[in-house]
Amino acid sequence: MIIKAITASNEMWNKVKNYADSCSWKAGKSLASAMMNNGFKDWERVIVALNDDEICGYCTVAITDCIPDVHYTPYIGYLFVDEKWRGNRLSQRLIIYSMSYLKSIGFDKVYLVSDHENLYEKYGFDIIDRKMSPWGSEEKIYYQKIQ
């Protein structure tokens, strides 16, 4: 299995966009839309985990996430692992890869937004804030210093 960062110029871009659009997670459609509408600029990337040519999971590294009017940046977002690949610590591998990429371009911290309970704490994240999302649910904003 390999994990890599891709941009719109990568040959995998459309395949990942189509996968996100049809995956079981409703937020996948939002990611697909952002990919289709050139929503990734500068250093922002889609991170994809592949087993040969099979997409196993993905996430993004981006300037912002779904919570407006906060000063936190950068974010790991849209973290999704295909049901077939769950239980193999692929989320952790995607997070580690994303943090390594962010460190390589000069960041020393990372944020993540989620409503999950006791998921990201096991990966070393701490809750630093809680905000209402545009769709009306309370979301936790997690933080981790990049080592």
C-alpha positions as CSV (number, residue, x, y, z in Angstrom):
1,M,0.0,0.0,0.0
2,I,1.2,3.5,-0.8
3,I,0.0,6.9,0.4
4,K,0.6,9.9,-1.7
5,A,-0.4,13.6,-2.1
6,I,-2.0,14.5,-5.3
7,T,-3.1,17.7,-7.1
8,A,-5.4,18.3,-10.1
9,S,-2.5,17.6,-12.5
10,N,-2.1,14.0,-11.1
11,E,-3.4,11.1,-13.2
12,M,-5.3,9.8,-10.2
13,W,-7.3,13.0,-9.6
14,N,-10.4,12.1,-11.5
15,K,-10.4,8.6,-10.2
16,V,-10.3,9.8,-6.6
17,K,-12.9,12.5,-7.3
18,N,-15.3,9.8,-8.7
19,Y,-14.6,7.5,-5.8
20,A,-15.3,10.3,-3.3
21,D,-18.5,11.2,-5.1
22,S,-19.8,7.6,-4.9
23,C,-18.4,6.4,-1.6
24,S,-20.7,5.6,1.4
25,W,-19.9,8.8,3.3
26,K,-22.1,11.7,2.5
27,A,-19.3,14.2,2.8
28,G,-17.5,12.5,-0.1
29,K,-19.8,14.4,-2.4
30,S,-18.6,17.6,-1.0
31,L,-15.0,16.6,-1.5
32,A,-15.8,15.5,-5.1
33,S,-17.4,18.9,-5.7
34,A,-14.3,20.8,-4.4
35,M,-12.1,18.6,-6.6
36,M,-14.2,19.3,-9.6
37,N,-14.3,23.0,-9.0
38,N,-10.6,23.5,-8.5
39,G,-11.1,24.0,-4.8
40,F,-7.4,23.2,-3.9
41,K,-4.9,25.9,-4.2
42,D,-1.2,26.4,-3.5
43,W,0.1,23.7,-1.1
44,E,-3.3,22.1,-0.4
45,R,-3.5,18.5,-1.4
46,V,-5.7,15.4,-1.5
47,I,-4.0,12.5,0.2
48,V,-4.9,9.1,-1.1
49,A,-4.1,5.5,0.1
50,L,-3.8,3.0,-2.7
51,N,-3.4,-0.7,-2.9
52,D,-2.2,-1.2,-6.4
53,D,-4.8,1.0,-8.2
54,E,-7.5,0.4,-5.6
55,I,-8.4,3.4,-3.5
56,C,-8.5,2.4,0.1
57,G,-9.0,5.8,1.7
58,Y,-8.3,9.5,1.5
59,C,-8.1,12.8,3.3
60,T,-7.1,16.4,2.5
61,V,-4.7,19.0,3.8
62,A,-6.1,22.4,3.5
63,I,-6.1,26.0,4.7
64,T,-9.6,25.8,6.1
65,D,-12.3,23.3,7.0
66,C,-16.1,23.4,7.5
67,I,-16.1,25.8,10.5
68,P,-16.2,29.4,9.3
69,D,-14.6,32.4,11.1
70,V,-11.9,30.6,13.0
71,H,-8.1,31.4,12.9
72,Y,-6.9,27.8,12.9
73,T,-4.8,26.4,10.0
74,P,-3.9,24.0,8.5
75,Y,-6.4,21.2,8.6
76,I,-6.6,17.5,7.9
77,G,-10.1,17.1,6.5
78,Y,-12.4,14.6,4.7
79,L,-10.7,11.6,6.4
80,F,-12.3,8.5,5.0
81,V,-11.3,4.8,4.9
82,D,-13.2,2.4,2.7
83,E,-15.2,-0.2,4.7
84,K,-13.1,-3.0,3.2
85,W,-9.9,-1.5,4.7
86,R,-11.1,-0.5,8.2
87,G,-9.4,-2.0,11.2
88,N,-5.9,-1.7,9.6
89,R,-4.9,1.7,11.1
90,L,-5.2,3.3,7.8
91,S,-6.6,6.5,9.3
92,Q,-3.5,6.7,11.4
93,R,-1.3,6.2,8.4
94,L,-3.1,8.9,6.5
95,I,-2.8,11.3,9.4
96,I,0.9,10.6,9.8
97,Y,1.5,11.1,6.1
98,S,-0.5,14.4,6.1
99,M,1.5,15.6,9.1
100,S,4.8,14.8,7.5
101,Y,3.8,16.6,4.3
102,L,2.7,19.7,6.4
103,K,5.9,19.6,8.3
104,S,7.9,19.5,5.1
105,I,6.3,22.8,3.9
106,G,6.9,24.6,7.2
107,F,3.9,23.9,9.5
108,D,4.4,22.9,13.1
109,K,0.8,22.2,14.1
110,V,-2.4,20.7,12.5
111,Y,-6.1,20.9,13.2
112,L,-9.0,18.6,12.5
113,V,-12.8,19.0,12.8
114,S,-15.0,16.1,13.9
115,D,-18.1,15.2,15.8
116,H,-16.7,11.7,16.6
117,E,-16.2,10.8,20.2
118,N,-12.9,9.4,21.3
119,L,-11.5,8.7,17.8
120,Y,-8.8,11.3,17.2
121,E,-7.6,11.4,20.8
122,K,-6.0,8.0,20.3
123,Y,-3.9,9.6,17.5
124,G,-2.6,12.3,19.9
125,F,-5.1,15.1,19.1
126,D,-6.6,17.3,21.9
127,I,-9.8,19.2,21.7
128,I,-9.1,22.9,21.7
129,D,-12.5,24.3,20.7
130,R,-16.1,23.5,20.0
131,K,-18.1,25.3,17.3
132,M,-21.5,25.0,15.6
133,S,-21.2,23.8,12.0
134,P,-23.1,25.4,9.1
135,W,-25.5,22.3,9.2
136,G,-26.3,22.9,12.9
137,S,-24.3,20.3,14.8
138,E,-21.6,21.0,17.4
139,E,-18.2,20.0,16.1
140,K,-15.0,19.6,18.0
141,I,-11.8,21.3,16.7
142,Y,-8.8,19.1,17.5
143,Y,-5.2,20.2,17.6
144,Q,-1.8,18.4,17.5
145,K,1.7,19.7,17.4
146,I,3.7,18.2,14.5
147,Q,6.8,16.4,15.8
